[in-house]
Amino acid sequence: MNVKKEIARRRTFGIISHPDAGKTTLTEKLLLFGGAIQEAGAVKSNKIKKGATSDFMEIERQRGISVATSVLAFEYNGIKINILDTPGHKDFAEDTFRTLTAVDSVIVVIDVAKGVEEQTEKLVQVCRMRKIPMIVFVNKLDREGKDAFELLDEIEQKLSLTVTPLSFPIGMGYDFKGIYNIWEKNINLFSGDSRKNIEETIKIKDVQTEELDKLIGEQPAKNLREELELVEGVYPSFNQEAYLAAEQQPVFFGSALNNFGVRELLDCFVTIAPTPRPKQSEERIVKPDEKDFTGFVFKIHANMDPKHRDRLAFIKIVSGVFERNTPYLHVRNGKKLKFSSPNAFFAEKKEIVDISYPGDIVGLHDTGNFKIGDTLTEGEEIHYKGIPAFSPEHFRYINNADPMKSKQLEKGIDQLMDEGVAQLFTLELNGRKVIGTVGALQYEVIQYRLEHEYGAKCTYEPLSVHKACWVEPKDIKSEEFKEFIRVKQRFMAKDKRGHLVFLADSPFTLQMTQQKYPNVKLHFVSEYKQSF
């Protein structure tokens, strides 16, 4: 069993973007090239009956958006590729931030007409902080959009990236003729017919040849030569070390919907993208080629299959080899657990796997043992850091709409909160439950899933809370802390882990509280997990 060889052929990456830039469509096309699926289903298109492979929740199909991170794997040219397709919608940003702890590199998708959008900026900032290598894919070139150079400038300025184009469009929108692949020195001509087999590329050793004029016409050929000259003059040439150090970002152009420019992206990606990388734990840096297995839970998903009430904990393997039916230490609980049917994901199929390597994502059936951020090891006590819980933006009371179903509601809320869909706070005064979310759309998702997956109905009541602050007293016995608890009794709650939380109703209250009780520290990020 050659572990080093297996690590070397793994690539685990996430696809991030603003909603609607074509992220899920790109995922589908990558699976198509990997031979993992036979036909791609566009997320929005009603004409194609087949929904996109990576959108499995009913609410996603209705809305045409991805609300949960999907894990998909396929083989391409002997390389095992694991894709984590993330939700672009900002209401589900927390899921995406957590997913970014489990990837070794990312592909950023940008819409050629809209350019760099707000959600893209936030996500790229997180990638920059974590020094994650990025490749940029400019999508939807068959539509009218911004000029390529204008876009490259915008990417550099708004995202603070150092870009180097590895392919370049020939025309755009109606005049779109194809793509010149700078990386492989060839041309891919666009026929505008996405049902056609993927076009063969034409090798061009030198763009100065007359052959180019014959292929795309004199004027487009002249423009392309000028533009390529400019690219050479303005942008640095590609440097793999700089890319891996997150100091340079290659850019590709294409149209995912029309299968265009995707193969070029994939061919380059498997060549340059990083293999599984070392990960920082609170105790030490863990390297992938270490003998002992370690991994961490970055996502939990209940009811992957509505027919069976199953809950899967997604684990990213950091080091060593994960084997079926082998006992591993659950560090937080201090218990050994064995897994008889670990799942791997190949496009739309789940398969039971006997052995998995660093870089792989494994789904473990969970009866409620796991929480996000948990670590599994062969015995060493390691805690991986970097999966934060932020203060939510929205707060509502949750009420039971059907008293006969209170048990189901309790179970449903419990499991959905473990998934990290939202955060639950229980008021100390009267035990009422408050749900905090990053975006308002999550309330709909929770209501929908409680009803369809747990048979429980709920209603919401507005609650004016500005911020949830995790409380850290300097001295739990001090008079100051006792007074703080007594005066703020109405606003005190416990989170799901039993940590004390102060729900401040306005920025003014927060400021006054901090001044009045200087020895009671208030955190906006739950401090039991490190912030970034």
C-alpha positions in Angstrom: 0.0 0.0 0.0 1.8 3.0 -1.2 0.4 5.9 0.8 2.8 8.5 -0.6 1.6 7.7 -4.1 -2.0 7.9 -3.1 -1.4 11.3 -1.5 0.3 12.6 -4.6 -2.7 11.8 -6.8 -5.3 13.6 -4.6 -6.6 17.1 -5.3 -9.2 18.4 -2.9 -10.7 21.8 -3.8 -13.7 24.1 -3.3 -15.6 26.1 -5.9 -16.6 29.5 -4.6 -18.4 32.5 -6.1 -21.3 34.9 -5.8 -24.7 33.3 -6.4 -25.5 32.7 -10.0 -22.0 33.0 -11.4 -22.3 29.4 -12.6 -20.6 27.5 -9.9 -22.8 24.5 -9.8 -22.9 24.3 -13.6 -19.1 24.3 -13.6 -19.1 21.4 -11.0 -21.4 19.5 -13.3 -19.2 19.9 -16.3 -16.1 18.9 -14.4 -18.0 15.7 -13.4 -18.9 15.2 -17.1 -15.3 15.4 -18.1 -14.3 12.9 -15.4 -16.9 10.5 -16.9 -18.7 10.6 -13.5 -22.1 11.6 -15.0 -23.6 11.1 -18.4 -25.5 14.3 -18.9 -25.3 17.6 -17.0 -28.4 19.2 -15.6 -28.3 23.0 -15.5 -29.4 24.3 -12.1 -31.9 26.8 -13.4 -33.1 25.2 -16.6 -36.6 23.8 -16.5 -36.1 22.2 -19.9 -33.7 19.7 -18.6 -35.6 17.5 -16.2 -32.5 16.2 -14.5 -31.6 18.5 -11.5 -28.0 19.3 -11.0 -26.2 16.4 -9.3 -24.9 18.4 -6.5 -28.2 20.0 -5.4 -30.0 17.2 -3.5 -32.4 19.1 -1.2 -35.9 19.7 -2.5 -35.7 23.4 -1.5 -32.6 23.8 -3.7 -34.4 22.4 -6.7 -37.3 24.8 -6.2 -35.2 27.8 -5.7 -32.4 27.0 -8.2 -29.8 27.7 -5.5 -27.4 25.6 -3.6 -27.9 25.8 0.2 -25.7 23.0 1.4 -22.1 22.1 0.5 -22.0 19.0 -1.6 -19.1 16.6 -1.8 -18.3 15.0 -5.1 -15.4 12.9 -6.3 -14.2 11.6 -9.6 -11.1 10.2 -11.3 -9.5 12.1 -14.2 -6.3 11.0 -16.0 -5.3 8.9 -13.0 -5.8 11.8 -10.5 -8.5 11.5 -7.8 -10.4 14.8 -7.6 -12.6 15.8 -4.6 -14.8 18.8 -5.2 -16.6 20.7 -2.5 -19.4 22.7 -4.2 -20.3 25.5 -1.8 -23.4 27.6 -1.5 -22.9 31.1 -3.0 -25.9 32.7 -1.3 -24.7 34.9 1.5 -27.4 33.5 3.9 -25.4 30.3 3.9 -21.9 31.9 4.1 -21.1 30.1 7.4 -21.3 26.7 5.7 -18.9 28.0 3.0 -16.4 29.4 5.6 -16.3 26.0 7.3 -15.8 24.2 4.0 -12.8 26.3 3.3 -11.1 24.7 6.3 -11.3 21.4 4.4 -9.9 22.3 1.0 -6.3 22.5 -0.3 -7.1 25.0 -3.1 -10.1 26.8 -4.6 -11.5 27.8 -8.0 -13.1 31.2 -7.9 -15.9 31.6 -10.5 -16.6 35.1 -11.8 -19.5 36.2 -14.1 -18.1 38.0 -17.2 -20.9 40.5 -17.2 -21.2 41.2 -13.4 -17.5 41.1 -12.6 -16.4 40.8 -9.0 -19.4 40.7 -6.6 -19.7 41.3 -2.9 -19.9 37.6 -1.8 -16.8 36.7 -3.9 -14.9 39.5 -2.1 -15.7 38.1 1.3 -14.8 34.5 0.4 -11.6 35.4 -1.4 -10.6 37.4 1.7 -10.9 34.2 3.8 -8.8 32.3 1.3 -6.2 35.0 1.3 -6.0 34.9 5.1 -5.6 31.1 5.0 -3.1 31.3 2.1 -5.2 28.9 0.0 -4.0 28.7 -3.7 -6.7 30.1 -6.1 -7.4 29.7 -9.8 -9.9 32.2 -11.3 -12.4 31.0 -13.9 -14.2 33.8 -15.8 -17.5 32.3 -16.9 -20.4 33.0 -19.4 -18.2 34.2 -22.2 -20.9 33.4 -24.8 -22.8 36.4 -23.3 -22.0 40.1 -23.7 -19.7 41.1 -20.8 -16.8 43.3 -19.7 -13.6 43.6 -21.7 -11.1 40.9 -20.6 -8.4 43.4 -19.6 -11.0 45.5 -17.7 -12.0 42.3 -15.8 -8.5 41.3 -15.0 -7.9 44.8 -13.6 -11.0 44.5 -11.5 -10.0 41.1 -10.1 -6.6 42.5 -9.2 -7.9 45.6 -7.5 -11.1 44.4 -5.8 -9.7 41.0 -4.7 -6.1 42.1 -4.2 -4.8 39.3 -6.3 -1.8 39.0 -8.6 -3.3 37.5 -11.8 -1.7 35.8 -14.8 -4.0 34.8 -17.7 -3.4 31.2 -18.8 -6.1 31.4 -21.5 -7.5 34.3 -23.4 -10.9 34.9 -25.2 -11.1 35.6 -28.9 -14.0 38.1 -29.0 -17.0 38.0 -26.6 -20.7 37.6 -26.7 -21.9 37.5 -30.3 -18.4 37.8 -31.6 -17.1 35.0 -29.4 -14.9 32.8 -31.6 -13.1 30.7 -29.0 -10.3 30.6 -26.6 -6.5 30.7 -27.1 -4.9 28.5 -24.5 -1.7 30.2 -23.4 -0.8 27.3 -21.1 -0.9 24.7 -23.8 -0.4 26.9 -26.9 -3.5 25.9 -28.7 -6.9 27.2 -29.9 -10.3 25.9 -29.0 -13.0 27.1 -31.4 -16.5 27.8 -30.2 -19.4 26.4 -32.2 -22.1 27.7 -29.9 -23.7 24.3 -29.7 -23.4 22.9 -26.2 -24.9 19.5 -27.2 -22.1 18.9 -29.6 -19.2 16.8 -28.5 -16.5 18.8 -26.9 -14.5 20.5 -29.7 -11.1 19.2 -30.6 -8.4 21.8 -29.9 -6.1 22.9 -32.7 -2.4 23.1 -31.9 -0.8 26.4 -32.9 2.9 26.7 -32.4 3.0 30.4 -33.3 0.2 32.9 -33.3 1.9 34.8 -36.2 1.1 32.0 -38.7 -1.5 32.6 -41.5 -3.3 29.5 -40.3 -4.7 31.6 -37.5 -6.3 34.1 -40.0 -7.9 31.2 -41.8 -9.3 29.7 -38.6 -10.8 32.8 -37.0 -10.7 35.6 -39.7 -8.2 38.3 -40.3 -9.5 41.0 -37.9 -10.0 38.7 -34.9 -6.6 37.2 -35.5 -5.0 40.7 -35.5 -6.8 41.6 -32.3 -5.7 38.4 -30.6 -2.1 38.9 -31.5 -2.2 42.4 -30.1 -3.9 41.3 -26.9 -1.5 38.4 -26.3 1.4 40.8 -26.7 -0.2 43.0 -24.1 -0.8 40.0 -21.8 2.9 39.2 -22.1 3.9 42.8 -21.4 1.6 43.5 -18.5 1.3 40.2 -16.5 3.9 38.1 -14.9 4.5 34.7 -16.5 3.0 31.8 -14.5 5.1 30.6 -11.6 3.9 27.4 -9.9 5.7 28.2 -6.6 4.1 31.6 -6.4 0.6 30.0 -7.1 1.1 27.4 -4.4 2.2 30.1 -1.9 -1.1 31.9 -2.8 1.0 34.8 -4.2 -0.2 34.4 -7.8 -3.5 33.4 -9.3 -3.9 32.0 -12.8 -7.0 33.0 -14.8 -9.0 31.0 -17.3 -11.9 32.1 -19.5 -14.8 30.0 -20.7 -18.5 29.1 -20.6 -19.4 26.3 -18.3 -22.9 26.0 -19.8 -21.4 25.3 -23.2 -18.7 23.0 -22.0 -16.3 25.6 -23.1 -12.8 26.2 -21.6 -13.6 23.7 -18.9 -11.3 21.0 -20.1 -8.4 23.5 -20.3 -9.1 24.5 -16.7 -9.2 20.9 -15.6 -6.0 19.9 -17.4 -4.1 22.7 -16.0 -5.6 22.2 -12.5 -4.6 18.6 -12.2 -1.1 19.6 -13.2 -0.5 22.6 -10.9 -2.9 22.3 -8.0 -1.5 21.3 -4.6 -1.7 17.7 -3.2 -3.1 17.5 0.3 -1.4 20.0 2.5 -0.2 20.0 6.2 -2.7 21.4 8.7 -2.2 23.4 11.8 -3.7 21.9 15.0 -3.6 23.6 18.4 -0.8 21.3 19.4 1.4 21.1 16.3 1.5 21.0 12.5 0.2 17.7 11.1 1.6 16.4 7.8 -0.3 14.2 5.4 2.4 11.5 5.1 2.4 10.8 8.9 1.7 7.2 9.8 -1.1 7.8 12.2 -4.6 8.7 11.0 -6.1 12.1 11.9 -9.2 13.9 10.5 -11.8 16.5 11.5 -15.5 17.0 11.0 -16.2 20.1 8.9 -19.9 19.5 8.1 -22.8 17.5 9.3 -25.8 16.7 7.2 -29.0 15.1 8.5 -31.3 13.2 6.2 -29.2 12.8 3.1 -31.7 10.2 2.2 -35.3 11.1 3.3 -36.3 7.5 3.4 -33.8 6.7 6.1 -33.3 9.2 8.9 -29.6 9.2 8.5 -27.1 11.7 9.6 -23.7 12.0 8.0 -20.6 13.7 9.5 -18.2 14.7 6.7 -14.6 14.2 7.7 -11.6 15.5 5.9 -8.7 13.1 6.3 -5.5 15.1 7.2 -2.9 12.4 7.8 -2.5 8.6 7.7 -5.0 6.1 6.4 -8.6 5.8 7.5 -9.8 2.1 7.5 -13.2 0.7 7.9 -14.1 -1.1 11.2 -11.0 0.3 12.9 -11.5 2.0 16.3 -10.5 5.6 16.3 -10.4 8.1 19.2 -13.1 10.8 19.3 -10.9 13.4 21.0 -13.7 15.6 22.5 -15.6 12.6 24.0 -12.5 10.6 24.8 -14.3 7.5 23.4 -13.2 5.0 20.8 -15.6 4.7 17.8 -15.7 2.1 15.0 -17.3 2.8 11.6 -18.7 -0.2 9.6 -19.9 1.7 6.6 -17.9 4.9 5.8 -19.2 6.5 2.6 -17.3 8.1 -0.2 -19.0 10.1 -2.9 -18.8 9.5 -6.6 -21.0 12.1 -8.4 -24.5 11.0 -7.5 -23.6 7.7 -5.8 -22.5 7.0 -2.3 -20.2 4.0 -1.9 -18.9 2.2 1.1 -15.1 2.4 1.2 -12.7 0.2 3.0 -9.8 2.6 3.0 -9.3 6.4 2.4 -6.3 8.6 2.2 -5.3 12.1 3.1 -7.3 14.7 1.1 -10.3 12.4 0.9 -13.7 13.3 2.4 -15.5 10.5 4.1 -19.1 10.5 5.3 -19.6 8.7 8.6 -23.0 7.6 9.8 -23.6 9.5 13.0 -26.0 8.8 15.8 -25.3 12.2 17.4 -21.7 11.8 18.6 -20.3 14.4 16.3 -20.2 18.2 16.4 -18.6 20.5 13.8 -14.9 20.8 14.5 -14.5 17.4 16.2 -11.3 15.5 15.7 -10.8 11.7 15.2 -7.3 10.2 15.7 -5.5 6.9 16.3 -5.0 8.0 19.9 -3.2 11.3 20.0 -5.1 14.2 21.5 -5.1 16.8 18.6 -7.5 19.7 18.2 -7.8 21.2 14.7 -8.6 24.9 14.8 -10.1 27.4 12.4 -13.8 26.5 12.3 -15.4 29.5 14.0 -18.9 30.3 15.1 -19.8 33.9 14.4 -22.5 36.0 16.1 -25.6 35.6 14.0 -27.2 38.6 12.3 -30.9 37.6 12.7 -32.7 36.3 15.8 -36.2 34.9 16.2 -38.1 32.9 18.9 -39.1 29.5 17.6 -42.5 28.2 18.7 -44.1 24.8 18.4 -47.1 25.0 16.0 -48.3 21.4 16.8 -48.2 20.4 20.5 -48.6 16.7 19.6 -45.3 16.9 17.8 -43.1 18.5 20.4 -40.7 15.5 20.6 -40.1 15.6 16.8 -39.6 19.4 16.9 -37.0 19.0 19.7 -35.1 16.3 17.8 -35.3 18.3 14.5 -34.0 21.5 16.0 -31.3 19.6 17.8 -30.0 17.8 14.6 -30.2 20.9 12.4 -28.2 22.9 14.9 -25.6 20.2 15.0 -25.4 20.6 11.2 -24.5 24.2 11.8 -27.5 25.5 9.8 -28.1 28.1 12.5 -27.3 28.6 16.2 -29.6 27.9 19.1 -29.8 29.9 22.3 -32.0 29.0 25.2 -33.0 31.9 27.5 -32.0 31.4 31.1 -35.1 33.2 32.4 -37.8 31.1 30.9 -36.2 28.4 28.7 -37.6 29.9 25.5 -35.6 28.9 22.4 -34.1 31.5 20.1 -32.7 30.7 16.7 -29.9 32.9 15.3 -28.9 32.8 11.6 -26.6 34.6 9.3 -29.3 35.3 6.7 -33.1 35.4 6.8 -33.5 32.7 4.1 -32.2 30.1 6.6 -35.5 30.4 8.6 -37.4 29.2 5.6 -35.0 26.3 5.1 -35.3 25.3 8.8 -39.1 25.5 8.7 -39.2 23.5 5.5 -36.8 20.8 6.7 -38.5 20.5 10.1 -41.8 19.8 8.4 -40.6 17.5 5.6 -37.9 15.6 7.4 -39.1 15.5 11.0 -42.9 16.0 10.6 -42.8 19.0 13.0 -44.3 22.4 12.4 -42.9 25.7 13.8 -43.7 29.4 13.8 -41.3 32.3 14.5 -41.7 35.5 16.5 -39.4 38.5 15.9 -36.9 39.3 18.6 -34.8 42.4 18.6 -31.2 41.4 19.3 -28.3 43.3 17.9 -25.5 40.8 18.7 -24.9 37.5 20.5 -21.9 37.9 22.8 -20.1 35.0 24.4 -19.4 35.8 28.0 -15.9 35.3 29.6 -15.7 36.6 33.2 -12.4 37.3 34.7 -13.6 35.9 38.0 -16.8 33.9 38.2 -17.1 34.6 42.0 -16.6 38.4 41.7 -19.4 40.8 42.8 -19.1 42.5 39.4 -20.0 39.3 37.6 -22.9 38.5 39.9 -24.3 41.9 39.4 -23.9 41.6 35.6 -25.9 38.3 35.7 -28.6 39.8 38.0 -29.0 43.0 36.0 -28.9 41.4 32.6 -30.9 38.4 33.6 -33.5 38.9 30.8 -30.8 38.9 28.1 -28.8 35.8 29.3 -28.9 32.6 27.3 -26.9 29.4 26.9 -25.7 28.2 23.5 -25.9 24.5 22.4 -22.6 23.8 24.2 -23.8 25.3 27.4 -21.7 28.4 27.1 -23.1 31.6 28.5 -24.2 34.2 26.0 -25.4 37.8 26.4 -28.0 38.9 23.8 -27.4 42.6 23.5 -30.5 44.4 22.0 -28.6 47.4 20.6 -25.1 48.8 19.9 -25.7 51.3 22.7 -26.6 48.6 25.3 -23.5 46.7 24.3 -21.2 49.7 24.7 -22.7 50.6 28.1 -22.4 47.0 29.3 -18.7 46.9 28.3 -18.1 50.2 30.2 -20.0 49.2 33.3 -18.5 45.7 33.6 -14.9 45.9 32.4 -13.9 42.5 33.8 -16.6 40.7 31.9 -15.2 40.0 28.4 -17.7 39.8 25.6 -16.7 37.9 22.4 -18.4 38.1 19.0 -16.9 34.8 17.9 -17.5 31.8 20.2 -14.2 31.6 22.0 -14.3 27.8 22.6 -13.1 27.6 19.0 -10.3 29.9 17.9 -11.2 32.7 15.5 -9.2 32.8 12.3 
